[in-house]
């Protein structure tokens, strides 16, 4: 028998202390420590995950695999340990399950890697369960077995959503539900199912990880210690059996995933599900991906039959654009491997209060303040006594430095009440000294702009200037002052005919 020990865990960040503290030294949260009883440090405790977690534990260790050890271990942890040459390890990159729609496959890196763990986070009601149900229906129609852990919803609710999305029991016999939240019972059922169907591809969906709890952890479901333990054990199950696992996580009041640092370090891919303000458009962003590029963005639309890809997603954020008013500029930003055309709107007006306002949506407010200061210093625009409002249309968020010049052009356009021509693209990175620098992957950005009707671009000068690139007329600039002057140049108009002289007499 091992002697039980007691530790205190911070429910906000998971920091451990041997005694109770009023304030967490790691995250600074007050009254966040709770007492947790843990197994001792001999034998079964002190696993790689902490909290006495045995890798692959099932129902207290009573179930056994074919080799007499833990089910699903495939020899892991059995016998003496020896180093394995990297060349003898089978590559998992080639073993990917196909994913449909293609938008979701893009953020996953081209497919779902066997044995991977994917964390899907988002606000309640944004559509996480709808997305995973749609993926599950597509997989079972293509011979993949899906085990869906119904932690938040009843099986009848999941069946109702599936029928709305076209579920047919005769076509989808491989869609199975697990109506339980006790981790040990779930693991035993998962290992038994893999033993019964070892050659059938399988995907496990835990909706959501906050509802799962283990009897080995003395804490409430949804606490940091429970999330850490349950997430770690499910990650072990995925890597031991080769069965991919989706973990659904909710966001906290601060906008972070519950137990963010704990889960994000354990999983292979982190996807954030975002919704537009009051609209049907949904965006899935890849913030971490060990098997693909980060920063990828999927654009989907919520409909009665589920989530479907958006047609012409490259110009989604230009919907409703008129281009006749001052204070609007279009730039080409890149998310992962895709290019999107985004409109930046600015409103500059004299302040009526003592302190000018700075209201920003879709871009960092400090970044706007920095660009406004460069405009004042390098282009001679007086913005100190003006209220500044900046918004990115369509609910997009600009992190690409290529949008610097577009933000500054929109500010100058609003201040001077001169509109930017509707067929003009403005892009470039701006330095503190007022220089305009070129952007990465310039050709693909210009190609996307030309495909959607733009004919002119104001951008940085390159070593070999050319009058036209990718079908666009290039206005090459080297400074902010020159860029603002070129961007606000009105479109060429036909010369007016001279009036006829009045007849004499």
N, C-alpha and C positions, 0 to 999 in steps of 0.2 A: 504494500500500500504506500502510495506517495503522499507526503504531507502537503496539504493545500496551502497556497500562499495567497496574499492579498495585495493588489495594486490599485492605484487610483488612475483613471483614464480621463482625459479631457474629451468631452462629448463634441467639441467643436473641431479639434484638429487631431485627436488621437494621441496626444503627448502622454507619456507615462511618468508617474511619480510613485515613490514608495509610501508617501503620506499625503494627506489631503492638503490642498493649498486653496486659498481664496481666489487667486488669480493665476491663470496659466502663464508660465514664463515663455512659452513658445508663440502663442497667438494673442495673448493679452486679454482673453475673455474672462469675465468674472463669474464665480460660482458655477463652473462648468465641469468640475471633477466629480466622478462617481466611483464608488468602491466596487471592484470586480474581483471575484474569487477565481483563481487560476490553478491548474494542476501543477505539481511540483516539477523540478528540473530534471528528474531522472526518468529514463525509459521513454514514455510516450509524450512527455511534454517537450517544450522548447523546439518546436518544429521550425521550418524555414519561415512560416508565416507568423510565428509568435502565438500567444494565447493558447499554448498547448495543442496546437493544430497538428494532427498527424496527416501527412499527405495521403489523401485517398481514403480517409476514415469513413466507414459505413456502419451506421447503427451500433456505435460503440465497439466496432471492430469484430463483431460476431460473424458477419458474412465473409466468405472466403472465395478467392478466385480459383481458376483451374490449377494453379501451381501451389495452392495452399496458402498464399499470401493475400494481400489486399486485392479485391477485384479491380481490374483495370490497370494494375501496375505494370503488366507486361515485363516482369522481371526487375522492375525498378525497386531498389531497396532490398533485393534478395541476393545473398551471396556476397563475396568480396568485391570491393569497388576497384576498378582499373581504369586508367585513362584510355579514351577512345580517339583515334586520329580523326581529324576533321573530315578527311576525304572519305571515311567510311560512314559518315552520317548521311542519311537520306535527306535530300533537299525537300523542304515543304513548299518552296516557291512554285513548283510546277503543279502541285496538287491544290487546285482551286475549284470550288463549287461555283457554277455560273449563277449570276444574279440578274434579275430583271425587275424594274426597268434599268436601262443603261445609266441613268443619272445616279442611281444608288451604287451601281457597280463602279462608277468613276471614283466616288469618294472612298470606296473600299479598296482601291488600287487595282481594279480590273476583275475582281471576284473575291469570294470568301475563302481564305486559306484554311485548310484543315488544321484543327487544334488551336485556332486563334480565339481570342476573347475580345468581344466588341462591346464597348460601353456607349449606350445611346441615351443622352441626357436632353432634358427640355422641360418647359413648364407644363403643369397639368392641363390636359385638354388640347395640347397643340397638335396631337396626331401620332404619337409614338406607337401606341397599340395598333392603330389603323395601318401604319407603315409596315409593322412586323407581321400583322395578319395577312396583308397583301403579299409580302415576301414568302410567308409560309405556304399560302395557297399556290403560288407559282412553283415553289420547290416540290411540294407533294405531287403536283401534276407532272413533274419530271423525274419521279422516282426517288426523291429524297424524303427520308422519314423526319418528321418534325415533332418534338416533344415540347409542349407549351405549358410552362408552370403558371397556373392561374392564381397569382398572389393577390391581386387587387379586385378582379372581377370574378363573377361566378361563371361556371361553364355555359350556362344558358345565355349570359350576356355575350360571351365570345362567339357562341353559335349564331346569335342574332346578327352580330356584326359580320361574321363570315357569310351568312346568307345574303346580306345586303351587298357584299362584294362578289357574289357569284359562287358561293360554296355549294358543291353537289356531293353528297356522301358517296355516290357511286364512282365519281371521278377522283375524289380526294380521300382514299382510305388511309393514307399515311399521316393524317393530322390527328395527333393524340394530345389529350389534356391531362395534366397532373394537378388535381385540386387539393393542394396541401401547401403549407408554408414551413413545416418542420424540416430542417435541413437533413437530418439523418435519415428520415423516411424517404425524402426525395432522392438522396444519393443512392440508397439501396434500390429504389425503383429504376433509376437511370442506369446503374451498373448492370442490373438484371436485364434491362431492355437491350443494352449493348451486347451482353452475352448471348441473348436470343437472336439478335440480328447483327452479327459481327461484320458482314459483308455489305450491308446497306448503308449508304451515306446518311448522316444524321445531323440535325441542327437542334440545339436546345435554346429556348427563349425563357428567361426569368423575368417576369413582368409583375412586380418590380423587385429589385434586390432589397429595397427598404422593408418589404413585408416579410422577408425570410428571417428565421431565427434558429439558433442552435441551443440545445440543452446544455452544452459544455460551457456556454458563456452566460454569466449572471448579469444580464442587462436586458433592457427593453428592445423589442424589434424596432429597427430604424436607427438605433444608436450607432455611434462610430465603431464601437467594438464589435457589434453584431455585423455591421456592413463589412468591416475589414475581414472578419473570420469567414463569413458566408461567401464573400467575393473571392477570397483566396482559395477556399476549398473548391468552388466551382471552376476557378481557373486551373487548379490542379487536375480536375476531372477532364477538362478540355485537352490539356496537353498529354495526359496519360492515354486517353482513348482516341484522340484525333477528331473528336466531335466538336465543331465550333459552338461557342456559347455567346448569346446576346444577353447583356445585363442592362435592364432599363433603370435609369436613375433620374430622380426628380431634382430640381434646383432648389436652393435655399432662398431666404428672403434677400440675401445679398447678391443673388444671381449665379452662385456657384453650385456645382454638383454636391449633393450631400456626401460628406466624407471625401472631398475632391482629391486631395493628395494621396489618400490611401488607395482609392480605386484606380485613379489615372496611372499610377505606377505599376499596378498589377496587370492591367489589360494591355492588349496589343494595339487597339484602335479606339480612339475617342471621337465620337460624333455628337455634335450639338444640333438639336432640332429647334429651329426658330420659325416664328410665324410673323407675317406682316400685320401691320396695325389695322385690324378690322377687315382684312382681306382674306382671300382663299389661297394665296400663295404661301408656300412653305419652303424654307431653305435648310439644307442639311450641310453642315460644315465639318471638315475633317481637321481636328486640331492635333491629332497624333495618329501616326500610322507606321507601324514597323515594316509593313509589306507594300508600301506605296508612298506617294507624295502627300505631304501635308498641305493644307490651304485649299484643297479642292472644294468645290461648291456644287451642290445639286439643287436644281430648281424644280419644285413640284407644285401641283395645284390640287386642292382638296375638292373632290366632287362626291356625288352620291355613291358612286361605285368604288370610291377609295381615292388614293393619291396617284395622279398621272403626271407624266412629264409635261412641261410647258413648251409650246411651240415657239421657236425664235426666242430662246431665253437670253440671247446676247443683247437684245433691245428691250427686254422686259422693263427695265427701269426708266425707259424713255416713253412709256405709255402715257398718253394725254399731253405730250409736250407740244407747245405752240411755237416757242422760239421767237416771239415778237416783242417780248418785254425785256427791259434791261435787268441785269442781275442774274443771268442764267448762262452757264457754260457746260459743255459736254466734254468728257474725257474718256479714254479707254483704259480700264483697269484690268489687272490680271489676277485671277484666283486659281492657283494651281496651274493647270494646263489650258484654262479657258479664258477668253477675253469677253468682258462685258462693257457696254457703253452706258455710262452713268451721267445723269445731269446733276450739277451742283447749283443750288440756288442761294443767292445772298440778298439781304436787304440791309441797306445802310441809310440811316436817317439821323439828323441832329437830335441829341438827347434832350429830354425835358426835365431830367433829374440831375442831381449833383454828380452821380457816378454813372458812366455809360454802361449799358447792359451788354452782355456777351452770352447769347443763347445759341446753342449748337445742337444739332441732331445728325447722327450718322457719321461723325468725325470727331476726333479728340479735340476738346476745347482748347487745350494748351497749344495744339498744332495750329489752330486758327489764330490764336493770339500771336504766335510766332510769325506767321505769314503776314498778319496785319502790321506788325512792327517792321518787317522787311519792306512792305509797301510804303510805309511812311518814310523810312530812312533812305531807301534806294530809288524809289519812284516819285517821291515828292507829294504823295497823297496825304491829305489831312484827315486821319481817322480817329484822332485822340478824343474828340468831343462828339463822337457819333455812337449811336447804338448799332451793334452788329448782330445780325441774325443769319445763321448759315444752316442749310438743310440739304440732305442728300435724298432725292426723290425715290419713291418705291420701297422704302425701308432698307436700302442698302447701307453698308458701312464701308468707309474708305480707309484702308490701311496702306494702300499702295502709294509710295512716294511720287508716282507719276501724276497724281491728282493735285500736287502742290500748285502748279501753274494755273489749273482750272479754277481752284478756289480763289486765287489772287485775281484772276481775270473777272470772275463773278463779282467780287468785292469792288473792283474798279469800275465795272459796268454799272453797278447800282449807284455808286457815288456820283459818277458823271452823267447818269441817265442816258447812256448810249448802249443800245443792245448789241450783242455779239451776233454776227450773221448766222443764220440758222444752219448753214451747211459747213460750219467751221468747227473743227476739233481742236481742243487746246490741251496739251499734255507736256509734262516735263517736271523734273525735280529741281527745286530751288535751294540754293545755299544761302548762308547768312550774309555773304558779301554781295548778294544780288545776282549771282551767275545762274544761268539755266543749264542744267545737265541733261544728258540723254537718258532714256529709260531702257530697261531690259526688254529684250524681244520686241524691238520697235516694229519690225516688219509685220508680225502677226497682228499687232494693234491697228496698224494702218490698213491692213487687208480687211479686217473686220469692219472698220469705219467705212471704207470704200464700198463694201458689200451692202451697206445700209444707206447709201445715198449721200455720204459726205464727200465733198470735193476739195476741201482745203484744210490744212492742218498747220497750227502754230506750235512749233516744237524746237528743241535745241539743235544747234548747228553741229554737224559731224565733220570729220576730217575731210571727207570727200563730198562736199555739198552737191546735191542734185536738185534740179527744178521740180521733178516729179518722182514720187515713190509710191508704189502699189496703186497707181491710178489717181493719186491725190497731188494737188499743188502744195508744195512745202514752203512755208514761210519760216526760214531758219533764223533764230534769234540767239543772242549770247547773254543778254541781260534782262532783268525784270522790266525795266523801263521800256526797252524796245519791244518786249513781248506784249505788254499792255497796249502799246500804240498799235501794234499789228493786229491784235485780237479785236480791238474796238474799231478797226477800219471798216466803214460801211461797205456793203456789197456794191459792186460796180453797177451803175445805172446808165441807160442809154441817154445820150446828150439830147437836151430839149431843142426842139426846132425853133429857129428865130421867128419872131412875129413879123408879119408882113407890114411894111411901112404904110401909114394911112394915106389915102389918095388926096392929092392937093386940089384945092378949089372945091 
